[in-house]
Amino acid sequence: MDREEAVWLAEMILEASAHLEDKPGLLIEVESKASQWVQVLLEQDENSEKLGGFVLNFPYNNRQGDPLTALESTGMKLPPDTQALEWEDGGFATIWLRPDVPLVALALFINDILTRVAGASADAIITVQIEHGY
């Protein structure tokens, strides 16, 4: 993902964040590779109508243990205060990121998960679906 694509994905996330009351989520998939995906859920803060954080779900194939350690082992730098919420060894992982993560940086982080964890090629074409009701 180049910078232009990261800006495009950041704009999609921003668009979804304008409708927090609808419980938005984005499914980001590698075109023609349904096994390479990241789901981004936008959480609403419990005490306000503002964004409360981002929940990222992704495949955890051939990996086990704490996903934060696994992500760091690939050379990824995690945003501050990132938390592992849940994982199933060899199945999926769910992590939480703070709401103040810059959106272009978030888009690039998602790309790193796609390439370093889900196995997508660096030049993969991605598709994005915005869904509601999470």
Rosetta blueprint (number, residue, H / E / L):
1 M L
2 D L
3 R H
4 E H
5 E H
6 A H
7 V H
8 W H
9 L H
10 A H
11 E H
12 M H
13 I H
14 L H
15 E H
16 A H
17 S H
18 A L
19 H L
20 L H
21 E H
22 D H
23 K L
24 P E
25 G E
26 L E
27 L E
28 I E
29 E E
30 V E
31 E L
32 S L
33 K E
34 A E
35 S E
36 Q E
37 W E
38 V E
39 Q E
40 V E
41 L E
42 L E
43 E E
44 Q E
45 D L
46 E L
47 N L
48 S L
49 E L
50 K L
51 L E
52 G E
53 G E
54 F E
55 V E
56 L E
57 N E
58 F E
59 P E
60 Y L
61 N L
62 N L
63 R L
64 Q L
65 G L
66 D L
67 P H
68 L H
69 T H
70 A H
71 L H
72 E H
73 S H
74 T L
75 G L
76 M L
77 K L
78 L L
79 P L
80 P L
81 D L
82 T L
83 Q E
84 A E
85 L E
86 E E
87 W E
88 E E
89 D L
90 G L
91 G L
92 F E
93 A E
94 T E
95 I E
96 W E
97 L E
98 R L
99 P L
100 D L
101 V L
102 P L
103 L H
104 V H
105 A H
106 L H
107 A H
108 L H
109 F H
110 I H
111 N H
112 D H
113 I H
114 L H
115 T H
116 R H
117 V H
118 A L
119 G L
120 A L
121 S L
122 A L
123 D L
124 A L
125 I L
126 I E
127 T E
128 V E
129 Q E
130 I E
131 E E
132 H E
133 G L
134 Y L
